Amino acid sequence: MVEKRLGALPVAAEFLRRLDGAGIVDEMCPGGASAHLSHGQVIEALVVNRLTSPAPLVRVGDWAHTWAVEVVFGIEPALLNDDRPARALDAIAPELDRIAGTVGARAIAEFGIDVSRLHWDMTSMSVHGDFPAEDQDEQYPVVGYGRPKDRRVDLKQVQAGLAVSADGGIPVHARVFDGGAAEASQVVGAMKDLQGMAGAREFLMVPDSEPVSCTNVAALLAAGVDFIAPVPAAQVKDEVYAVLDLAQARAVDWVPERDVDKPAAERESYRVLEDVHTMAGRRKRDPVHRVRRILVHSTALASGRRRAREKRLARAGEEMDKLAGAAGGRHYGTHQKITARIGVIAAKRHVTSCLRWTITGGESEPPALQWHFDQDVLAAEAAVDGWWVLLTNIPAEQAGPDQILVHYKGQGVVERRYHDFKGPLAVAPVFVRHNRRVVALIQVICLALLVFSLIERQVRRAPGSEQTMVGLYPDQRRVRPTGRMIFYHLGELTPRIGNTTDPPTVQITRGVQLHLLDLLETDITRTRWPQT
């Protein structure tokens, strides 16, 4: 009796078939069949490897031998030696943008994905190795130092951008960028990619805060693309918020998913105001653009800033009291030493704006320190707590300020997909040696993320409007199924390959496995197993 792991292989195979992943790769990158495997077959194997047991790009053949890859995909494990995946990555590298765009368009059409609202963001992936500049191929994104999201400043990196649909959080487009590329400079290219993929469909682009610049806004306006973008906090002065009247702001009828089960008094709430924002270029001859500015107040943000300020003030107060007690002593016996220490405390605790102090005592008597916090300054800071800003060009008659906020709040789907990207699919760290293969491998993992997300979307949509199910956890609580939990439960499916008198069977140990296979419309009994 031979046992191999089946897991989610049949499900992934069905979704890859609908995406025509291997066919698209083979059409754009022909010529890989000399070893009885096309490049498309190898890339599909790498996608499924990432979905089932992600690991460094070595011993893929051993994985295929342990899993039922030959039965489901018709790939002999011995053909997936360490050199074959590398050659497939080299083959697809020149066509990555075309492959990503074609597969994304296919996903939109095949699975009926609504791309009327697309959320765009970028993240960084640390890369181990030296990657000297002279050894890198400049035709592809270059591995280099940048602003790492994981704070690994000791490692070089590459960056990836994802465009994720509000419908199911599907990453319909992905692109890899240089490690040192500025996020703000990539939004126009992303917009053009999405326009080409969406075709005649109109879509709303929701980028992260980095792209808010006059140049990018001008490009979005010129292209006729609707957008909603947050403004970095540093670009809005407190004076703007200080004159706002929260009582006049409109309450937003929306509750964050994390607060749905909380009592009403404990939920985060939002209010919005609106005015017009003028953006001018650096040069006098640059055109002036006027867009809607949505001023948003969040109770959770206000509470968070209040708690942070109270903590800063408490720590600064303790240190100032200690200094006042030590003033005139051996370590702080002069005005200069006391003043220097006050400067350190004020800078470290960020209380420079509100800290007031005087030093008394002359040459004949030891110095003494008196201090306090300016309550007027603290009141002014408290008045602007919780406010932040969105910019949009959507006409007011199409969406009020509250609707603009609700549209923007879908930006969390990108962050969730990046969590999947670096979590279940294990994109980081990357060990591939050549920058060409680094870029190709990241695109392969983006294809895996696409399949992962489509599977999650189908399971969530199948039960009905509630998008929840029981059986995923031992306590039978009703939850929204996640891709991680779906693959966890399907991962334990194991075929038992017998002989003519003992026909092959699939071990299904829990009812939730049958339920998931039914929701995913996958019939594992139709697979033809070899007999021994």
URCORCOR-V940074 format. One record per pair of residues at least 12 apart in sequence whose ideal C-beta (glycine too) atoms are under 6 Angstrom apart, sorted by the first residue. I is the first residue (numbers start at 1). J is the second residue. Records with the same first field share a line. If there is no record, write none. Layout:
I: J + J
This chain:
1: 498
2: 497
3: 494 + 496
4: 68 + 495
5: 67 + 494
6: 68 + 493 + 494 + 495
7: 52 + 490 + 491 + 493
8: 487 + 490
9: 68 + 72
10: 72 + 522 + 524
11: 520 + 522
12: 48 + 51 + 451
13: 72
14: 522
15: 451 + 454
16: 44
18: 110
19: 103 + 106 + 107
21: 44
22: 40 + 41 + 44
24: 102 + 103
25: 39 + 40 + 43
26: 38 + 40
28: 95 + 98 + 99
29: 91 + 92 + 95
37: 79
39: 88 + 91
41: 75
42: 84 + 85 + 88
43: 88
45: 75
46: 85 + 444
47: 447 + 448
49: 63
50: 425 + 445 + 448
51: 448
54: 425 + 426
56: 431
58: 82
60: 80 + 85
61: 77 + 80 + 81
64: 77 + 80
65: 77
68: 495
71: 529
89: 437 + 440
92: 440
93: 436 + 440
96: 443
100: 174
101: 197
104: 172 + 173 + 197
105: 197
111: 454
113: 165 + 167 + 170
114: 167
115: 165 + 198 + 203
116: 203
117: 166 + 204
118: 163 + 165 + 194 + 203 + 205
119: 164 + 206 + 410 + 411 + 413 + 414
120: 163 + 190 + 207
121: 208 + 414
122: 159 + 161 + 183
123: 149 + 160 + 418
124: 148 + 149 + 157 + 159
125: 157 + 158 + 427 + 428 + 430
126: 150 + 152 + 155 + 157 + 428 + 429
127: 143 + 156 + 157 + 430
128: 429 + 431
131: 143 + 156
136: 435
137: 436
140: 435 + 436 + 439
141: 158 + 176 + 177 + 178 + 439
142: 178
143: 156 + 158 + 179 + 435
144: 156 + 179 + 180
146: 179 + 180
156: 179
157: 179
158: 176 + 179 + 438
159: 177 + 181
160: 176 + 442
161: 175 + 190
162: 174 + 414
163: 194
164: 413 + 414 + 417
166: 410
168: 457
169: 413 + 417 + 453
170: 453
171: 417 + 449 + 450
173: 193 + 197
174: 446
176: 439 + 442
183: 210
184: 210 + 211 + 213
187: 207 + 211 + 216
188: 219
191: 225
204: 226
205: 225 + 227
206: 228 + 408 + 411
207: 229
209: 230 + 232
212: 229 + 231
214: 279 + 281
217: 279 + 289
226: 394
228: 390 + 392 + 404 + 407 + 408
229: 391
230: 390
231: 389
236: 389
238: 384
241: 384 + 387
242: 383 + 384
246: 297
249: 271 + 272 + 273
250: 272 + 402
251: 271
252: 270 + 272 + 402 + 405
254: 406
255: 267
256: 268
268: 299 + 300
269: 299
270: 298
271: 297
272: 294 + 296 + 401 + 402 + 405
273: 295
274: 294 + 401
275: 293
276: 290
277: 291 + 293
278: 290
291: 391 + 393
292: 392
293: 391
294: 390 + 401 + 404
295: 389
296: 388 + 405
297: 386 + 387
298: 386
301: 386
302: 385 + 386
305: 385
306: 385
312: 349 + 350
315: 349
316: 345 + 349 + 351
319: 345
320: 371
323: 341
324: 369
327: 367 + 368 + 369
328: 366 + 367
335: 359 + 367
338: 359 + 369
353: 377
354: 373 + 374 + 377 + 378
356: 372 + 374
357: 371
358: 370
390: 408
392: 404
421: 449
424: 484
425: 445 + 448 + 449
427: 445
452: 483
456: 483
458: 520
459: 481 + 486 + 519
460: 481
462: 519
467: 480
468: 480
469: 481
471: 512
472: 485
486: 516
489: 512 + 513
493: 506
494: 507
497: 529
499: 531 + 532
504: 529
506: 524
